[in-house]
Amino acid sequence: MSQELNAIFDGQSLQLESPLNLEAGTRVKIIVETILPQESQPNSFLKTAQSLQLQGNPDWSEKVDQYLYGDIVSEND
């Protein structure tokens, strides 16, 4: 039987993040692989955009061309 679990090393022993489904006295083989801490993982675009706390008019998405390029004359005028 194989189980995958996460643990934290406290300097002396591994502290499991979830319980094992094993009987006491069961022999196991342990392979240790380190994982990146949460803060080291790259942020998503949405988290980055939210962290900028940009302020602007509520109609930015509707009038993006007008805000970028000024008043735009329609082709029909």
Steps between C-alpha positions, in 0.01 A plus 500: 500500500624850414399833655616849417502754780662826606701564815702780656847443642530674840876456526485156660206309357235510228158626606227357277238741364240221487467163675634178351269209431734241657497264795753559776826311437467503120839537327511768230747635246530881492631704207548869584435762232494869592221724368500877448344711774173672410655847482766386251248388241421754227182706534223479248430802277181570696683508836765730354236734352307509828817578695554815288175649641442705184241778514302620201165576343245218521450504121865420408411172335222658292697805384858369497576651156378842604719495811805375308472705182266789580166563330457268204293611204280220369534393137140611432567869588 
